[in-house]
Amino acid sequence: MWLGLLMLAAAPGLAAAQTPAAEGAARAAEAPPAKSARAAEAAPAKARSTPAIDRADLAAFVDGFVEGRMRSEQVVGVTVSVVHDGELIFARGYGYDDLAKQRPVEADRSLFRPGSISKTFTWTAVMQLVERGELDLEADIRQYLPNLDIEDAFGEPITMLDLMAHTPGYEETVMGHLFDDDPDTTPALLDYLRTHAPKRVRPPGVLPAYSNYGVAVAGLIVANLSGMAWEDYVEQNLLEPLGMRHSTFREPWRRSEPAPMPDRLRADVSEGYVRRAGEYQPGVFAFIGQVGPAGALSTTATDMSRWMLAHLNDGRLGDVRILEPDTARRMHRQHFTLDPRMPGMAHGFIESHVHGYRAIGHGGGTVHFLSDMQLVPDLDLGVFISTNTTGGGGALIDEFVPMLVARYFEPGPLFIAPPGGDVEAGRPLAEYAGTYLSSRRPFTTVEKLFMLNAVQVSAAADHLVISAPQQQVRVDPLGGDDFRAVDTGARIEFTSDAAGRVNALLLPVPVMVFEKVGPLGNPTVLYGVLALAAFVMACALVGAWLRRRRPPQQTPAEAWAARAVIVTCLAWLVVYAVGLVGIGELGSDFAAVFYAFPSAAFVTALGLALVAAVLTVLSALLLYPVWTDASWPVWRRLRHTGVVLAAVATLLVLREFNAIGFNYY
């Protein structure tokens, strides 16, 4: 569930769009998935300090797990690699990287797009510069950015440590610019950072809120300090030394900088698929070079095995060293957490607890690919897995590493056993119940309107239930404000404010927290207000139509007030209708929210909302003569006032959602 929440928070409000229709069965789901396995050159084995994994048993386990999940989750292709004790012990492809050509996924040939796993390369490059004395992790990043303005806010500078912990204080903004569908319109890294700088909404170093922008800024710093383009630096200092010949941060078909992906790799890039009307269809190539340091990697499972081996061996692969041992160990150490009992952030790597062992790694999600890479240093184990189908593979990715570790290793020292007997929480369970919003969310843009990624906590007799769209988990009390997830054994915690009121939920997703909000901050409540207001205004228009042949006795001021409220209601309902058309255009294609937002219809709705807002203010002002110089009976004045209040409520809620004005990005 926790990786799912991370992916959910990556695109606020888009969870429903990520689940395509699933009618019938497509060709790849009907037939047993194709698979391939090839050996890859690996580093010399280290002395084993953990139990050996039987390779035949591992192959049987992975085959059964992956093939079963591919069918149940309707995934076209999967690629996997596992390293242990200094060796690549498993690499295999499943399904197809090109369904039309019936070309099977091959672990050492098929390039998948693991999204944010790219960030581990950025942070490794940063640590190389630290090692050379060119970069101070605690310095104000502005001294390394003469070509980029960083907003001065809160009287505190952003440091590289803040970027590595996702605590610079940026709001989230992704719609309309995180991906592009046209290589000729995809901006360069610096141009993107100048154009799409998010607002700083909290002081740095306080709360984590996952930020692609922050990682892209780190990539620009690497480019500035090295005097090289980002892609050149990674190739010359990471990919080529490690022999990752089937990996690149370049993208195909680019005519501008950076140079396009080499021809030798382009043909091996896996298609990304989406399921529509019961059939798998290849999606558009989602360009992300504008924030390449945050997510542009294309790679194979065997190349990723080399990356994992280098990090597990303190920066060394064979005779090649990308980091000195002390630097690598520093990079892998925790440097930020809100609670020492919970997973936190290493220097760019995300901590997690897997079957009682500390793991460091990163997940990744692009438009069509979902991936995970986990390193378990105490077990000298690394696992990489990636899928190529929108809306599928969530459970496959979420469950694979925990199940593999549990199969071959005894529980580790961080394992939390089920509490014995009846354990009570430190307060009535009802106090934990409510709505919690991710710290990774929009604050100042209209994207706030699509903020459907709320987490609901409900109280039962002796436990809590934590729910997100299409996900639900039971958590049992451990005492105090600590809980244990029944399905995974993960620790869950709640925090309190100075008055002792529950104010936040800490999940095993250290790149964000979930802040408790009241009714006025609850998106569901606000959507309900909009729906009720629309109903009231629609009824008012129907009533006016039915009374059109029975003109009432009224003063001129009342007549103007009646006309104004009718026009206001009509204007708001047109805004609703046109806005829903614009949202519908986005919802029919998940990828469109990233490169086709805002649609023309949605922009039109925002413009009409400004007109409706002016009419609403006018209708509100005309309430004065309605009540002071009136011939209407009291019941009609009350009815009229209720309709005006519905319009005012619409204005206030849309203003809360930043939908009054053109606040796209």
Backbone hydrogen bonds, N-H to C=O, Kabsch-Sander energy under -0.5 kcal/mol:
donor,donor_aa,acceptor,acceptor_aa,energy
5,L,1,M,-2.2
6,L,2,W,-1.8
7,M,3,L,-2.5
8,L,4,G,-2.7
9,A,5,L,-2.7
10,A,6,L,-0.9
11,A,7,M,-0.5
11,A,8,L,-1.3
14,L,11,A,-1.7
18,Q,14,L,-0.8
18,Q,15,A,-1.1
19,T,16,A,-1.3
24,G,22,A,-0.5
29,A,26,A,-0.7
30,E,26,A,-1.6
31,A,27,R,-1.8
36,S,93,G,-1.7
38,R,91,A,-0.6
46,K,85,D,-0.9
54,D,52,A,-0.6
58,L,54,D,-2.6
59,A,55,R,-2.5
60,A,56,A,-2.1
61,F,57,D,-2.7
62,V,58,L,-3.0
63,D,59,A,-2.6
64,G,60,A,-2.3
65,F,61,F,-2.7
66,V,62,V,-2.9
67,E,63,D,-2.3
68,G,64,G,-1.8
69,R,65,F,-2.3
70,M,66,V,-2.6
71,R,67,E,-1.6
72,S,68,G,-2.2
73,E,69,R,-2.7
74,Q,70,M,-0.8
75,V,70,M,-1.9
78,V,94,Y,-2.4
79,T,386,S,-2.1
80,V,92,R,-2.2
81,S,384,F,-2.3
82,V,90,F,-2.9
83,V,382,G,-2.9
84,H,87,E,-2.6
85,D,380,D,-2.0
87,E,84,H,-1.3
89,I,82,V,-2.0
89,I,87,E,-0.8
90,F,82,V,-1.5
92,R,80,V,-2.1
93,G,36,S,-2.4
94,Y,78,V,-3.1
95,G,34,A,-2.9
96,Y,76,V,-1.9
97,D,103,R,-2.3
98,D,103,R,-1.3
102,Q,98,D,-0.5
102,Q,99,L,-0.7
103,R,98,D,-2.3
105,V,95,G,-1.8
109,R,106,E,-1.4
110,S,106,E,-2.4
111,L,268,D,-2.7
112,F,110,S,-0.7
112,F,299,T,-3.0
117,I,114,P,-1.9
118,S,115,G,-2.3
119,K,116,S,-1.8
120,T,117,I,-1.4
121,F,118,S,-1.5
122,T,118,S,-1.4
123,W,119,K,-2.6
124,T,120,T,-1.5
125,A,121,F,-2.4
126,V,122,T,-2.2
127,M,123,W,-2.2
128,Q,124,T,-1.7
129,L,125,A,-1.7
130,V,126,V,-2.0
131,E,127,M,-2.5
132,R,128,Q,-1.5
133,G,130,V,-1.5
134,E,129,L,-2.4
135,L,129,L,-0.9
137,L,135,L,-0.6
139,A,136,D,-1.5
141,I,158,I,-2.8
143,Q,140,D,-1.7
144,Y,141,I,-1.9
145,L,142,R,-1.2
148,L,145,L,-1.4
151,E,149,D,-0.5
153,A,151,E,-0.8
156,E,153,A,-1.3
160,M,137,L,-0.5
160,M,139,A,-0.6
161,L,137,L,-2.0
163,L,159,T,-1.8
164,M,160,M,-2.5
165,A,161,L,-1.6
166,H,162,D,-0.5
166,H,163,L,-0.9
167,T,162,D,-3.1
171,E,199,K,-2.2
172,E,441,R,-1.8
176,G,593,V,-1.7
177,H,174,V,-1.6
178,L,174,V,-2.1
179,F,594,F,-0.5
180,D,287,F,-1.8
185,T,182,D,-1.4
186,T,182,D,-0.8
192,Y,188,A,-2.6
193,L,189,L,-2.4
194,R,190,L,-2.0
195,T,191,D,-1.8
196,H,192,Y,-2.7
201,V,169,G,-3.0
201,V,199,K,-0.7
202,R,169,G,-1.0
205,G,167,T,-3.1
206,V,203,P,-0.9
209,A,166,H,-3.1
210,Y,511,V,-1.8
215,V,211,S,-1.3
216,A,212,N,-2.3
217,V,213,Y,-2.3
218,A,214,G,-1.8
219,G,215,V,-2.1
220,L,216,A,-2.0
221,I,217,V,-2.2
222,V,218,A,-2.1
223,A,219,G,-2.1
224,N,220,L,-3.0
225,L,221,I,-2.8
226,S,222,V,-2.1
227,G,223,A,-1.7
228,M,223,A,-0.8
233,Y,229,A,-2.5
234,V,230,W,-2.3
235,E,231,E,-2.1
236,Q,232,D,-2.5
237,N,233,Y,-2.3
238,L,234,V,-2.1
239,L,234,V,-2.3
240,E,235,E,-2.7
242,L,238,L,-1.6
243,G,240,E,-1.4
244,M,239,L,-2.8
245,R,243,G,-1.8
247,S,244,M,-1.1
248,T,298,S,-2.2
254,R,251,E,-0.9
261,M,251,E,-1.5
265,L,262,P,-1.6
266,R,262,P,-1.7
267,A,263,D,-1.0
268,D,265,L,-1.7
269,V,266,R,-1.3
270,S,111,L,-2.9
271,E,97,D,-3.0
273,Y,388,N,-2.7
274,V,281,Q,-2.4
276,R,274,V,-0.6
276,R,279,E,-2.9
279,E,276,R,-2.2
281,Q,274,V,-3.0
283,G,272,G,-3.7
286,A,284,V,-0.6
287,F,180,D,-3.2
287,F,285,F,-0.9
291,V,288,I,-1.7
292,G,289,G,-1.9
294,A,291,V,-2.4
295,G,291,V,-0.7
295,G,292,G,-1.2
296,A,292,G,-2.3
298,S,248,T,-2.5
299,T,112,F,-2.6
301,A,107,A,-0.8
302,T,107,A,-2.0
304,M,300,T,-2.0
305,S,301,A,-1.2
306,R,302,T,-1.2
307,W,303,D,-1.6
308,M,304,M,-2.5
309,L,305,S,-2.5
310,A,306,R,-2.2
311,H,307,W,-1.8
312,L,308,M,-2.7
313,N,309,L,-1.6
314,D,311,H,-1.3
315,G,310,A,-2.5
316,R,310,A,-0.9
316,R,313,N,-0.6
317,L,320,V,-3.0
320,V,317,L,-2.4
322,I,315,G,-2.9
323,L,315,G,-1.1
328,A,324,E,-2.7
329,R,325,P,-2.7
330,R,326,D,-2.2
331,M,327,T,-2.7
332,H,328,A,-1.9
333,R,329,R,-0.8
333,R,330,R,-0.8
335,H,345,M,-3.3
336,F,345,M,-1.5
342,M,339,D,-2.2
345,M,336,F,-3.3
346,A,349,F,-2.5
347,H,331,M,-2.4
348,G,164,M,-0.6
348,G,346,A,-2.4
350,I,361,G,-2.9
351,E,344,G,-2.3
351,E,349,F,-0.5
352,S,359,A,-2.2
354,V,352,S,-0.6
354,V,357,Y,-2.9
355,H,353,H,-0.6
357,Y,354,V,-1.7
359,A,352,S,-3.2
360,I,375,L,-2.6
361,G,350,I,-1.8
362,H,373,M,-2.4
364,G,371,S,-2.1
366,T,369,F,-2.6
370,L,387,T,-1.2
371,S,364,G,-3.1
372,D,385,I,-2.4
373,M,362,H,-2.0
374,Q,383,V,-2.5
375,L,360,I,-2.8
376,V,381,L,-3.4
379,L,376,V,-1.5
380,D,376,V,-0.8
380,D,377,P,-1.0
381,L,376,V,-1.7
382,G,83,V,-2.5
383,V,374,Q,-2.6
384,F,81,S,-2.7
385,I,372,D,-2.3
386,S,79,T,-1.9
387,T,370,L,-2.6
388,N,77,G,-1.5
390,T,273,Y,-3.5
392,G,389,T,-1.6
397,I,393,G,-2.8
398,D,394,G,-2.5
399,E,395,A,-2.5
400,F,396,L,-1.4
401,V,397,I,-0.6
403,M,399,E,-2.2
404,L,400,F,-2.4
405,V,401,V,-2.7
406,A,402,P,-2.3
407,R,403,M,-1.6
408,Y,404,L,-1.4
409,F,405,V,-1.8
412,G,355,H,-2.8
414,L,356,G,-3.1
415,F,412,G,-1.7
417,A,415,F,-0.7
423,V,421,G,-0.7
426,G,480,G,-3.3
431,E,428,P,-2.0
432,Y,429,L,-1.7
433,A,429,L,-0.8
434,G,457,V,-2.3
435,T,517,V,-0.7
436,Y,455,V,-2.7
437,L,515,E,-3.0
439,S,513,V,-2.7
441,R,439,S,-1.3
446,V,663,N,-3.5
448,K,445,T,-1.8
449,L,446,V,-2.1
449,L,657,F,-0.5
450,F,447,E,-1.7
451,M,448,K,-1.5
452,L,450,F,-2.3
455,V,436,Y,-3.0
456,Q,467,S,-3.0
457,V,434,G,-2.6
458,S,456,Q,-0.5
458,S,465,V,-2.4
460,A,463,H,-3.0
464,L,475,V,-2.5
465,V,458,S,-2.5
466,I,473,V,-2.8
467,S,456,Q,-3.2
467,S,465,V,-0.6
468,A,471,Q,-2.4
471,Q,468,A,-2.7
473,V,466,I,-2.2
475,V,464,L,-2.7
476,D,484,R,-2.7
478,L,482,D,-2.8
479,G,482,D,-0.7
482,D,479,G,-1.8
483,F,492,I,-3.0
484,R,476,D,-2.5
485,A,490,A,-2.9
486,V,474,R,-2.6
489,G,485,A,-2.4
492,I,483,F,-2.8
493,E,506,L,-2.2
494,F,481,D,-1.6
495,T,504,A,-2.2
497,D,501,R,-2.4
500,G,497,D,-2.0
503,N,495,T,-2.6
504,A,495,T,-1.2
505,L,514,F,-3.1
506,L,493,E,-3.7
507,L,505,L,-0.7
509,V,507,L,-2.1
512,M,509,V,-1.6
513,V,208,P,-0.6
514,F,505,L,-2.1
515,E,437,L,-3.2
515,E,513,V,-0.6
516,K,503,N,-2.2
517,V,435,T,-2.5
521,G,518,G,-1.4
522,N,518,G,-0.5
522,N,519,P,-1.0
526,L,522,N,-2.2
527,Y,523,P,-2.8
528,G,524,T,-2.0
529,V,525,V,-2.2
530,L,526,L,-2.1
531,A,527,Y,-2.4
532,L,528,G,-2.7
533,A,529,V,-2.7
534,A,530,L,-2.4
535,F,531,A,-2.1
536,V,532,L,-2.4
537,M,533,A,-2.5
538,A,534,A,-2.4
539,C,535,F,-2.4
540,A,536,V,-2.1
541,L,537,M,-2.0
542,V,538,A,-2.3
543,G,539,C,-2.8
544,A,540,A,-2.3
545,W,541,L,-2.2
546,L,542,V,-2.3
547,R,543,G,-1.7
548,R,545,W,-1.1
550,R,547,R,-2.0
554,Q,552,P,-0.7
559,A,555,T,-2.3
560,W,556,P,-2.4
561,A,557,A,-2.4
562,A,558,E,-2.7
563,R,559,A,-2.5
564,A,560,W,-2.8
565,V,561,A,-2.3
566,I,562,A,-1.9
567,V,563,R,-2.5
568,T,564,A,-2.5
569,C,565,V,-2.6
570,L,566,I,-2.5
571,A,567,V,-2.6
572,W,568,T,-2.6
573,L,569,C,-2.4
574,V,570,L,-2.1
575,V,571,A,-2.2
576,Y,572,W,-2.7
577,A,573,L,-2.5
578,V,574,V,-3.0
579,G,575,V,-2.7
580,L,576,Y,-2.7
581,V,577,A,-1.9
582,G,578,V,-2.3
583,I,579,G,-2.6
584,G,580,L,-2.8
585,E,581,V,-2.1
586,L,582,G,-1.2
587,G,583,I,-2.8
588,S,584,G,-1.5
589,D,586,L,-1.6
592,A,589,D,-1.1
593,V,589,D,-0.6
593,V,590,F,-1.3
594,F,591,A,-1.8
595,Y,591,A,-0.9
596,A,592,A,-3.0
603,V,599,S,-2.4
604,T,600,A,-2.3
605,A,601,A,-2.2
606,L,602,F,-2.0
607,G,603,V,-2.1
608,L,604,T,-2.6
609,A,605,A,-2.0
610,L,606,L,-1.2
611,V,607,G,-1.3
612,A,608,L,-2.8
613,A,609,A,-2.2
614,V,610,L,-1.8
615,L,611,V,-2.2
616,T,612,A,-2.2
617,V,613,A,-2.1
618,L,614,V,-2.1
619,S,615,L,-2.7
620,A,616,T,-2.3
621,L,617,V,-2.2
622,L,618,L,-1.9
623,L,620,A,-1.2
624,Y,621,L,-1.4
626,V,622,L,-1.2
627,W,623,L,-1.7
627,W,624,Y,-0.5
628,T,624,Y,-1.8
629,D,625,P,-2.2
636,R,633,P,-0.5
637,R,633,P,-2.1
638,L,634,V,-2.7
639,R,635,W,-2.1
640,H,636,R,-3.0
641,T,637,R,-2.5
642,G,638,L,-2.4
643,V,639,R,-1.9
644,V,640,H,-2.2
645,L,641,T,-2.7
646,A,642,G,-1.8
647,A,643,V,-1.9
648,V,644,V,-2.7
649,A,645,L,-2.8
650,T,646,A,-2.0
651,L,647,A,-2.3
652,L,648,V,-2.7
653,V,649,A,-2.7
654,L,650,T,-2.6
655,R,651,L,-2.1
656,E,652,L,-2.1
657,F,653,V,-1.7
658,N,655,R,-1.6
659,A,654,L,-3.4
661,G,659,A,-0.8
663,N,658,N,-0.5
663,N,661,G,-1.1
664,Y,662,F,-1.1
